[in-house]
Amino acid sequence: MNAGVCKGRESESWKDLYQAAIFEADLNKLPERIAEAESALIVRARELFYTAEDHAEEGDSLDDAMCILRALRSSLKHRPTPIHRRSEFYYLKRA
């Protein structure tokens, strides 16, 4: 498989997409940013796999970035429901 064929957002590197995810303040946009960054990381890891050059340092950076993105995604799953939504649910349940 030609690793060059799979391109995410061609104008942005994996590092740019990773930073966009890490610094995204809008929690509604965050899952999409994480997915874009993860896709770019995977594409870059595949590119490195098929090159003959030694890219161990960048490979380590890719691994670190993927772990951080997974932790960020996991934290989204465990965030508390906003207070106003909890109270709405409480009143709906009692009605």
N, C-alpha and C positions, 0 to 999 in steps of 0.2 A: 504494500500500500504506500502510496506517495503521501508523505506527511504534509507536503506543501498544499495539497488539495483542500484539506480541512482548515479553513480560516474562519475565525469568529469575526469580531469587528476588526477588519484589516488595518484600520488607522490607529488602533490602540494596542499596546503591548500587554502582556499578562500582568506586568507590574502596574500599569495604569489602571486596569480593570480591578486588580486586587486592592489598590489604594482607594478607588471609587467605592468599593464595597466596605472597606474598613471605616471610611470617613462618612458614609451615608447617614444622614441624620433622620431622614424620613423612614420610619419603621415599615411603612407600607411599600416602599420601593426597595427595601433592603433584601428581601428574598430574591428579587430579580437581579440585583447587583451581585449577590453571592453566586447565583447560577451562572451569570456571564463570566465572572472571574474564574470559577471552577472549570468552565469549558475552556477558557483560554489557557489555564494551567495544564489541562490534559493535552491540549494541542501542542503546547510547547514541550511537554515531557515526551510526547511521541516524536517530535522533531529531534530532540536530543538523543533519543534512543537510536534513531537511524543515522546519526552522524558518527564519523570515525574519530572526531576530536574528543578530548577530555573536557567535559563540562560538569565535573563533580560538584563544584561550588554552586553553580546555578541549579543543579539537581537538588542539592540540599535546601536551597532557598525555595524551590518549588514545593518540596515536602513540607517545609515549615509553614509556607503560605496556605497550603491545603489543610493542614491541621488547624490553623487559626480560623479559616473559613468554616470548617466543620464545627468548631467550638462556637463560633458566632451564630451559625444556623441552629445549633442545639440550644443556645441561650434564648433564641426567639421562641422556641417551642415551650420553654419553661417560664416565660415572662408572665407576670400576673395579669389578669384581666383588669382593664381600667375600672375604677370605682363606679362610675356612672353605669357601666354595663352590668356590673355585679348587682347593683341595686335594682336595675330594670328586671333582671332575671329573677331576683327575689320577689318583686311585686307580681310578675307574671305567674310565678309558681304558686303564689298564695291565692291568686284570683280564681 
